[in-house]
Amino acid sequence: MAPLTRGERLQIMLSPEELALVDDFRFEHRMPSRAAAVRELLQIGLVAAGGAAHGTGVKSANFGLFGRGVHSHDGKSEKSGEE
């Protein structure tokens, strides 16, 4: 498996609407940062366009604090109604 390092920095400019969509995705999936959300969205887009997914074998989840899903950070089931 590839080392957990990011060798290149990519700077992008987003409109307020695009940034809001990234933030919505981030919070919906309980991602720890905008960067993690953007990496995940990039991979989703690459797969949809027929590109290779995570060519280095490194997943954005490896850089996060929590797993994915609505209640992944607290271990509760989404359907259980627990809070």
C-alpha positions, 0 to 999 in steps of 0.5 A: 500500500502507498504511504499516507502522504499527499505530495502535491498541493492543488489550489482551486477557486469555487463559487459560493454555490459550489462551496455550499455544495461541497460543505453540504456533502461534507456534513451529510457524510460526516467528513472531517474537512473540506479537503477530504470531501473534495478528494472523495467527490473527485474520486466519485467523478473520476469513476463516473467518467471511467477513470481509475478509482484511487490509483495509489490505493490510498482512500480519503477515509484513511485521512479522516477521523471517522468512518462514513455515514450519518452516525458512523462517528457515534456507532448508532444506527440511522434507523434506531432513532437513538440520539 
